[in-house]
Amino acid sequence: MAVGVFHRIGAPDPGTFTNSMDQIRGFAGEKTFDGIYTSVWDHRDEVRDLGGVWLFAAGDTIGKDGFITHHQLLTLAHEYGCRLGWHTWSHPDMRTLSDDQIRAELDCPDWMPRDAFAYPYGDFDERVAGLVKEAGYGKAYSTTQGNGSDFAIRRDYI
C-alpha cells in the first residue's frame, strides 16, 4: 500500500508542504503527518474522517508557535482516532549522531506510544534502524528510502 506524508493543511503550496483537504482525501493510501502543525488541529473533524492517520510529533515543537499542544495531540488520539508516533526530540539527521545521542532522541515521553517512528528528513542507515528497533518501536517510516521492511517503510510527499 502507498503511504503519503503531509505536513500542513490549507491552500496547496509545495514550497511549505501544504496540501488541501481535497488532496489529502484524494490520496488512497495510508496517511501520515509530520511535525503536527496547528492546521491539523484546525481541521480535526476532517482529519478524523480520514480514519486512523499517523501523527508523528517532534518533542521540541510541541506547544511552540504554529504547532499543536500536548493536550491537542492526546485529544486527537483519544477522541479523533489518530495514531501517535515519535519523530525525535530535536529533528536531527540521526546518521550524524553517536549511539547514545540517538538513544536520547528516541527516548519519547511516557504518554507517547512506541508503535511507530518517523526518521527526521527520512534519512537513516542500518545502525540507526537497529537502534530504533532496539528502542522498542514497532515500525519506522522514511521519506527518502525504503525496502518494505518494518523499519524502512517508504512514504512519499503528496
C-alpha positions as CSV (number, residue, x, y, z in Angstrom):
1,M,0.0,0.0,0.0
2,A,1.2,3.5,-0.8
3,V,2.0,5.8,2.2
4,G,1.8,9.5,1.9
5,V,3.3,12.2,4.2
6,F,1.7,15.5,4.8
7,H,2.6,18.5,7.0
8,R,0.1,21.4,6.8
9,I,-3.5,21.6,5.7
10,G,-4.6,24.7,3.7
11,A,-4.2,26.2,0.2
12,P,-1.8,23.9,-1.7
13,D,1.8,25.1,-1.7
14,P,4.6,22.6,-2.3
15,G,7.1,25.1,-1.0
16,T,5.7,24.9,2.5
17,F,4.5,21.3,2.4
18,T,0.8,22.4,2.5
19,N,-1.9,20.3,1.0
20,S,-5.7,20.9,0.7
21,M,-8.1,18.6,2.4
22,D,-9.3,17.5,-1.1
23,Q,-5.7,16.5,-2.0
24,I,-5.4,14.6,1.3
25,R,-8.8,12.9,0.9
26,G,-7.9,12.0,-2.7
27,F,-4.8,10.1,-1.7
28,A,-5.9,6.4,-1.5
29,G,-3.1,5.1,0.7
30,E,-2.1,5.4,4.4
31,K,-1.9,9.0,5.5
32,T,0.8,10.3,7.9
33,F,1.6,13.8,9.2
34,D,4.9,15.1,10.4
35,G,5.5,17.9,12.8
36,I,1.8,18.3,13.6
37,Y,1.1,21.9,12.8
38,T,-1.9,23.8,14.2
39,S,-3.7,23.4,10.8
40,V,-4.1,19.7,11.6
41,W,-6.0,20.7,14.8
42,D,-8.0,23.3,13.0
43,H,-9.2,20.5,10.6
44,R,-9.6,17.9,13.3
45,D,-13.1,16.8,12.2
46,E,-12.0,16.3,8.7
47,V,-8.8,14.5,9.9
48,R,-11.0,12.2,12.0
49,D,-13.0,11.4,8.9
50,L,-9.8,10.2,7.1
51,G,-9.6,7.3,9.5
52,G,-6.6,6.5,11.7
53,V,-4.0,8.8,10.3
54,W,-0.5,8.7,11.9
55,L,0.7,11.9,13.7
56,F,4.5,12.0,14.1
57,A,5.4,14.6,16.7
58,A,8.8,16.1,17.4
59,G,9.3,16.9,21.1
60,D,10.8,20.3,20.7
61,T,7.9,21.6,18.6
62,I,5.0,20.5,20.8
63,G,3.3,23.6,22.0
64,K,5.5,26.0,20.1
65,D,4.1,28.7,17.8
66,G,2.4,27.1,14.8
67,F,2.4,23.6,16.3
68,I,-0.2,21.8,18.4
69,T,0.0,21.3,22.1
70,H,0.4,18.1,24.2
71,H,-3.3,18.3,25.1
72,Q,-4.3,18.7,21.5
73,L,-2.2,15.7,20.5
74,L,-3.8,13.5,23.1
75,T,-7.2,14.7,22.2
76,L,-6.6,13.8,18.5
77,A,-5.5,10.4,19.6
78,H,-8.3,9.7,22.1
79,E,-11.3,11.5,20.6
80,Y,-10.4,11.7,16.9
81,G,-9.0,8.3,16.2
82,C,-5.5,9.4,15.2
83,R,-2.4,7.3,16.0
84,L,0.6,8.9,17.6
85,G,4.2,8.2,16.6
86,W,7.6,9.8,17.6
87,H,9.7,12.0,15.4
88,T,12.7,12.6,17.9
89,W,13.2,15.5,20.3
90,S,15.1,17.8,18.0
91,H,14.7,16.5,14.4
92,P,18.4,15.8,13.7
93,D,19.9,13.8,10.9
94,M,20.4,10.7,13.1
95,R,23.1,9.3,10.9
96,T,25.4,12.0,12.3
97,L,24.8,11.2,15.9
98,S,26.5,8.8,18.3
99,D,24.6,5.7,19.5
100,D,24.0,7.4,22.9
101,Q,22.7,10.6,21.2
102,I,20.4,8.5,19.0
103,R,19.1,6.7,22.1
104,A,18.4,10.0,23.8
105,E,16.4,11.3,20.7
106,L,14.4,8.0,20.7
107,D,13.5,8.2,24.4
108,C,10.0,9.6,23.9
109,P,7.7,10.8,26.7
110,D,5.8,8.2,28.7
111,W,2.5,9.2,27.1
112,M,3.8,8.6,23.6
113,P,3.3,5.0,22.3
114,R,6.3,3.3,20.7
115,D,4.2,1.8,17.9
116,A,5.8,3.8,15.1
117,F,8.7,6.2,14.4
118,A,9.4,8.6,11.6
119,Y,13.0,9.3,10.7
120,P,13.8,13.0,10.5
121,Y,14.3,14.1,6.9
122,G,13.6,10.4,6.1
123,D,17.3,9.7,6.5
124,F,18.6,6.6,8.2
125,D,21.1,3.8,7.8
126,E,21.4,0.2,9.2
127,R,22.8,1.4,12.5
128,V,20.0,4.0,13.1
129,A,17.3,1.4,12.1
130,G,18.8,-1.1,14.5
131,L,18.7,1.4,17.4
132,V,15.1,2.3,16.6
133,K,14.2,-1.3,16.8
134,E,16.3,-1.7,20.0
135,A,14.3,1.2,21.5
136,G,11.1,-0.8,21.2
137,Y,9.4,0.8,18.2
138,G,7.2,-1.5,16.1
139,K,8.0,0.1,12.8
140,A,9.7,3.1,11.2
141,Y,8.9,5.4,8.2
142,S,11.2,7.2,5.8
143,T,10.6,9.7,3.0
144,T,13.9,9.1,1.2
145,Q,14.3,5.4,1.1
146,G,12.6,2.1,1.9
147,N,12.8,-1.6,1.2
148,G,9.4,-2.7,2.6
149,S,10.7,-4.0,5.9
150,D,9.1,-2.8,9.1
151,F,11.9,-0.4,9.8
152,A,12.2,1.0,6.2
153,I,8.7,1.9,5.2
154,R,8.8,4.4,2.3
155,R,6.4,7.4,2.4
156,D,6.0,9.8,-0.5
157,Y,5.2,13.5,-0.4
158,I,1.9,14.1,-2.0
